[in-house]
Amino acid sequence: MSGVASRYVASFFVELFSEFLRFGVHQNDLTVEEVAIICLVASESTRELRKDPFLTRTFANEDAAIPDEARPAVSLKFIYTSLGMSRETTRRRVNGLVARGYLRRSGRGFLFPAQIGDADYTFEIRGFLNRKMKDLNSYLARIPD
């Protein structure tokens, strides 16, 4: 990694991650485990948005969200093995997140529901992340040669 400002970039991402975690914990009264579960399920539920050019063009902006029917479900086993949590703790946490509307049950597991209208609890966090992307661009512009 010679020539790459890897420590500089790593410091930015650590800052982003810790601020994101604090935001989720304090803004939504979630535990760190719950934030991790939501992030994992949201990442999997929206994976195709990052990979499929049509979905990116159609659903990348604030105008529309990928419909729940088009979102892949995540199994409980995937969640607890990915996060290194016990099955029972994960089951309780996920069921609590479903009851509170953060996740939705699907035939084969759980998904991160489309964030639209009054049910959109991620609007502020998307704004936060957009601001952080601008910060990253500013940081990258200051990287010494």
Steps between C-alpha positions, in 0.01 A plus 500: 500500500798723454399837364141464622387712792352189660521621860332825401216320322471244782468781753215649297314169482546434872358847567210433261426163656508629858282802419256278310482262795444784748234645271314169484526437873395847614263607222298179494556364853666185365769278645830453320392143416173627353684755285729222375202278415316779317816592305561140396140443391482840326822430313371164376149632426639781285800314351356501148468880512880509500540237227210532254521810276122506445429492874766764557342732240148434629543493877826677594340839570244614755210467253440126540621197694545140390164331574504246782402226253828557312719490810674175590426360843777421747479185710540507876797264462672741261456780754633316804789333319604823327497698823636227728194514724314216664193374318264572788627853564474574130148358483387720790667811359362443149148435630522822701612692192210354302254597776640857498481525119874510429495168313227300328438127493507339159430144393862394524633731768513872564542808287564867538169660394478774239549834670219718367248744639430505872667159545839641390720499808823528298451840336722678753769234488510519119557874535774433754668251264477741207670767711770249590559422132560871443742495794680202346539685171644794694737267689610334177576837344736576792699177479864591453676372189 
